Amino acid sequence: MDSAFVGFVSVWPTVALIGLMAPVAVLFLFSRGGMVVLLNLGLAFGVAASLSVALLNSGEAAAARDGAIAVAVFFVTALCVGAIVVSGKSLSAAAATQLAAASGLGRSNAVMPSEFAEASVAGSNGTMIDIDLYKRTEAALRERESELFQLVDMIPSHVWRLTPDGEPAFFNKRMVEYLGVDVGGMAKTGVTRLEVLLGFVHPEDATEFKDALNRSIQTGGPFSLRYRLRRSDGAYRWMSTRAEPLRDGSGRILQWFGLCHDIDDQMRLYSELEEREARIRRLVDSDIIGIVIWDLDGRIIDANDSFLLTVGYDREDLQAGLRWYDMTPPEWQAEHTRYEAEELKGTGKMQPREKEFFRKDGTRVPVLIGAACFEGQSSQGVAYILDLSERKRAEAALRDRESELAQLVDMLPVYIRRLTPEGEPVFFNKRLTDFIGVGLMDIRATEASRLAPAIDDFVHPDEAAQVMGTLRRAVTTGEDYIMRYRMRGADGVYRWIETRAEPLRNQDGTIAQWYSVSLDIDDEVRAQAALRERERELSQLVDIVPVHIRRLTPEGDPVFFNKRLIDFLGMAVADLDRMGLERPAAAMQALVHPDDLPHVREVVRQSLAAGEPYAMKYRIRRADGSYRWVDGRAEPVRDESGAISQWYSVSFDIDDQVHAQEALRERERLLGQMVESLPALIFCAAPNGEPTYRSRQLQEFLGFNVNDRVAPDGSRLTGTLDFVIHPDDLATVKEQYAHSLSTGEPYALRHRLRRADGEYRWVETRAAPMRNANGEIVQWNAICLDIEDQVRAQDELRLAREKMARASQAASLAELSASIAHEINQPLAAVVANSYACRRWLTLEPPNLDRAQKTVERIIRDANSASDVVNGIRALFKSSTDARVSTTVAHIIADAADLMAEEARRHRVRMNVEVEPEMPVMTLDRVQLQQVLINLMRNGMEAMEAGADPKLISVRAFKRGAVIQVNVRDQGSGVASPDKIFDPFFTTKKDGMGMGLAVCRSIVESHGGKLSVESNEGGGATFVFTLPIGLKQ
Amino acid sequence: MTSISDQIVFIVDDDPRVREALAELLQAHGVRSVTYASAGEYMRADKPDLPASLILDVELPDINGLELQNQVAGAYHPPIIFITGHGDIPSSVRAIKRGAIDFLTKPFSDDALLTAVSAALKQDRDARRERDEIALLQRRYDTLTPRERQVLPLVVSGLLNKQAAAELGVSEVMLQVHRRNVMQKMTVTSLADLVRVAEKLQIPIVHSRRGARDDR
């Protein structure tokens, strides 16, 4: 398009030239082909005109104007030429034909696209006029020379003639007038006329002129050039020169004829037009808008790159042929074909409208399109297409942003209001209306204002007046404001909000709107209130807790004492300063107990240096002067960089505690000592039975300590038990122990325990659990009592009892006799029976001698055993002195008392034994004398059987001269016949045989003593027996 | 003393010499015996079901002889002969009162023993015989129908057939039929025999003519 336009625009001078030249042709051809030429002229004119119209329409008024001028000039020139032609000159047929042909050729310098072939008739820059004809008709022309001279001088062009070597030979009148000098005047010595002529050429163009001319002269090619030629008045004007050689029949150049036309105006016009063209081209080239030359039949004749870009086609496609229709979406096609075409036809224009086109790739592009027909016709025109994609995108983006913004306004958790400059609310955002539960427009209005009602209805009464005042002031002064007040929500609850408002001003500074934004600070306000409260509580706490609290600088200087500490020390931080104790060292010196001072100093120093917390106990002087133990701890507080910002120190009075601990320790020590000194074997065990502690005595007893005996399974308990418990008792001990451990029942068991020397001793182990406050067992405490002696004594007792029983049995004659009888009768009965049997066997027919023999043997056997029985009984009663031992009556009495203890208890009889100390050792039959005592005691108990409690038997033994006397006294029924009771078989008892006392007397008498009885005053009897001390056997 | 093989004497004495000797003596007289060392042993043992007697020592280790006598008192038991190493009168009196055959003190004469044994065995034989007889009678009685059982006491009480029938509410003919059946089943041929059988079986005599009037 550009080149076309270049062609078109640059055609002006050409057109003008042609306009001038053409008449020359016309001049020659009028008689023949003049009409053709005129037609061409007309066509050229038409194009020019329409172009100017187009330009006009496109707003290039200046260019159009110039164009019009050019056209006018052209037209006038044509008319002039025509007039000249009409004056009668005609041309030879041949020349006319030639020229017609030549003009018909009309080729321009500018490249014209083929599409424009039809309109390009006259569009040529360098029309070549074939002057061959001229040459051929030279002779004829000469005749017309004078006419021509006239013509030549008349035409408003410079005509000149050069010699074949380029010397100017003729200037026409116009030229002479222009130059201000004739050809002849150019003759100067030493300089060619050409050179002189060249001097008239503008220095900038001279070189080119000279070169071109020389070239032409040498080559014989046509000369054409534009250059500036100096006018007589010194001004340079643009000229367009065409020169061609006149050749003779052989082709030799005879003359050069040239035409020089003032194209200065055209050039100016051209340059102006060029400028304008450039400007228009700018529009076309700038790609800010698509420009298209269209044909109503649907062809796109030309388009700029911008358009091609918009629709996605390239130049090749354009050249191949683009059609509107293909690019128009179906929905637009009807309109395009109908309405647009109508409009164009009707008005010559198509008002801008939005449409869509199909791109080459099939996508749609929104466009704004406007068109205008070329002047005077409606089948072709120009159109501009503005790619609205961006705009549409922008529009869409804008809409989005708009909606975003609206959303934002409603979504932000703030209340947004807009007020008029007078303060009238005109907009509440959604948040606000949701909060208050009422839309803005639903708020009642008083005197067409909602402001006051809004405040009345929604602002807390306490703040309402202030709010109104602030608003009014703002409206008046235009100052922004911040205020806090309570606003009532839809639920009726008031919440604190903070409102800020700013005016939006117009350009002139007046307020266009008020914008106010409110934030719900209710939680904040409450939180702050709570915080303040907590702060208050906290500081209260600091002063109330029964702890001394200090705050120190990083260097350790005190800066804060809590109330407790102040009361304790009797001074505050300020007092420290006053007393010159502001340095920690001095303070310490004054307040810390001298004995603790070095340690405290050192600890504090280390702590401060290392930034490490400390904890220590020391004594500090109280206000009353006494020293109290305190437990002091301090910890540093660090800031973000890790540096210590301050020290917090806490100490509490542990004086009482310390003293209590000391007392406790002392008690513990005493307790431990006590435990160790007890004559018992004490040990402690863990709840699982593992021994944890043994008293020293136990350790010595066992010969090892708690950790010394470990079983293979690692249990010290098992190890110990296995080692120290008698094998026979081990199972029972383990079982009982396990039972106690699991059930928590106290443990008590008698068993044998191995002493360090290897001997087993009977012990009674008793263990009891110790429980904590929850009732859980924390420890077992046990004691082992050595009961060896006891056990032995019990054993002896048992044995003695058994012996006694046997002896008693033996002493009981009734039983004795029965048993004797029985014992003897049995063998005797067997003997007798066997005897009878023997007799029988012998008296049988025949006698059974074998059986008889057998029976006899049995007789012998059984008789002997009967004899044995007798002997045995006798032995039982034999008072052999071999049974006598050295002992004292005290022992015998004690044994008898022990043996009778159980019986006495059963009879509810108390036994009182008084034995004189230092009884002499005598040789006595212990068993027999025991029996005597027992018999006497028993008798006494039986005598008191029927009596009332208290029943008392008292046994007294004492020295009396050469004898020991033993009294056995009862409170019973007494003895009726004191003499007779010692007789054998005398008894007052219901089922007795009466042998007891007789036997007793015989025993006593066998010892050399006497046994007698006395009645007591107050009831009862006293049996008395004596034993001579000096009895020795 | 006839040595009858189908009799046995149990000897219970804790003294083996005595046991041995007594067994020897009895054997010499052709009397079979079995010895036991204690009352418990005797009680637990399986004893042959023969006419028997028991020679029982009073002084026994577990329970004494007198106590054993008490324990077996309720049911049938062979007659007991007590022996003792030392007898006291109250014990012996008690023993005899409770049915012992004799109470002998050791040593005793063979005569005394054998006499007692003989008497005991005889007693036992008689008792067993009697027992068997009664058992037999009882078995026979068990075959009687209820009606017949009703008839029996009436008949033996001396009622006339007519009266008996009236008592039962049956015809005299029926009664006679029943009576005949009873006699047949009880294998007696005369009324007198039937009466004896009834006495043996201890069937209560009811509805005697005399009693009917007196019993009101």
Boltz contact constraints between the chains, C-beta under 6 A:
constraints:
  - contact:
      token1: [A, 818]
      token2: [B, 86]
      max_distance: 6.0
  - contact:
      token1: [A, 821]
      token2: [B, 86]
      max_distance: 6.0
  - contact:
      token1: [A, 822]
      token2: [B, 85]
      max_distance: 6.0
  - contact:
      token1: [A, 822]
      token2: [B, 86]
      max_distance: 6.0
  - contact:
      token1: [A, 825]
      token2: [B, 85]
      max_distance: 6.0
  - contact:
      token1: [A, 825]
      token2: [B, 106]
      max_distance: 6.0
  - contact:
      token1: [A, 826]
      token2: [B, 15]
      max_distance: 6.0
  - contact:
      token1: [A, 826]
      token2: [B, 18]
      max_distance: 6.0
  - contact:
      token1: [A, 826]
      token2: [B, 85]
      max_distance: 6.0
  - contact:
      token1: [A, 827]
      token2: [B, 17]
      max_distance: 6.0
  - contact:
      token1: [A, 828]
      token2: [B, 107]
      max_distance: 6.0
  - contact:
      token1: [A, 829]
      token2: [B, 18]
      max_distance: 6.0
  - contact:
      token1: [A, 829]
      token2: [B, 106]
      max_distance: 6.0
  - contact:
      token1: [A, 829]
      token2: [B, 107]
      max_distance: 6.0
  - contact:
      token1: [A, 830]
      token2: [B, 17]
      max_distance: 6.0
  - contact:
      token1: [A, 830]
      token2: [B, 18]
      max_distance: 6.0
  - contact:
      token1: [A, 830]
      token2: [B, 21]
      max_distance: 6.0
  - contact:
      token1: [A, 832]
      token2: [B, 107]
      max_distance: 6.0
  - contact:
      token1: [A, 833]
      token2: [B, 21]
      max_distance: 6.0
  - contact:
      token1: [A, 833]
      token2: [B, 22]
      max_distance: 6.0
  - contact:
      token1: [A, 833]
      token2: [B, 25]
      max_distance: 6.0
  - contact:
      token1: [A, 834]
      token2: [B, 21]
      max_distance: 6.0
  - contact:
      token1: [A, 836]
      token2: [B, 25]
      max_distance: 6.0
  - contact:
      token1: [A, 836]
      token2: [B, 110]
      max_distance: 6.0
  - contact:
      token1: [A, 837]
      token2: [B, 24]
      max_distance: 6.0
  - contact:
      token1: [A, 837]
      token2: [B, 25]
      max_distance: 6.0
  - contact:
      token1: [A, 837]
      token2: [B, 28]
      max_distance: 6.0
  - contact:
      token1: [A, 840]
      token2: [B, 28]
      max_distance: 6.0
  - contact:
      token1: [A, 841]
      token2: [B, 28]
      max_distance: 6.0
  - contact:
      token1: [A, 855]
      token2: [B, 24]
      max_distance: 6.0
  - contact:
      token1: [A, 862]
      token2: [B, 17]
      max_distance: 6.0
